[in-house]
């Protein structure tokens, strides 16, 4: 860790009845789903590195540094037997469930499965929101939200695109939080704006360097910041480093100054302490932030 970065206590915010550190752990690095552009070996490397023991040790490292929330899918939880972290390690990590499906008829069944495994909150997977909106079936977003609201947990709506969030606000859904991507496009692998398409991240990766190849997750950085200024729900921003293309000091500051209340960041064990220190340093410094803290 650079000597000028000092460890301080992680600031916390509230989502429903949960008190969460401003930095939340993501799960793609343990899935593994590395979003590694054309580096074909990266998923295999992550899979071999992140053994069950190392994942449990990473959770402990997170908690020791004030990161007390993690986004997980049910297959993460089952594969790594993460209940051991609570039962054997005495962990207090709070699991935010990413319920992944585009089958609205299976949604409640999958949600209940996550809750029975110990989820403390849940949100609609951004892929479902994006796809349903594109297919002109936004009513499914409403239905999934209504299903989640039947249970006594904080409920969120996720999206990579801004359009589903705009729809939810117009419909007055009032989730407990939004889970929306936020990163700029000033990194070398970002493809030109004129070549970006709504559904590109759900299509086959292009072999061309000027088109989508698992390299961009927020198409409308400025528009997202502008729209979220007046949104009352807390905002967890994810992909703030564009899956490793933006340095943490830059990505974290851009996201917090852009209005995010929390950042969800995938971290290997050796990254946790420095990422927390960077986040704490930014949060303890003057921020050029127009959006009020919503949590």
Protein Blocks (a to p, Z undefined) as FASTA:
>chain_A
ZZklccdddddddehjbccdfbdcdfklmmpcghnojalklmmmmmmmmgfklmmmmmmm
mmmnopabdcddfklmmmnopmlmmmmnopabdcddddddfbfklmmmmmmmmmmnopab
dcddfklmmmmmmnopakmmmmmmmmmmmpccddddddfbfklmmmmmmnonopabdcdd
dddfbbfklccfklpcfklmmmccdfbfkbcehkafbfblmlmmmmmmmpmbdcddehkl
gnoiacfklmmmmmmmnopabdcddddfklmmmmmmmmmmmmmpccddfbdcfZZ
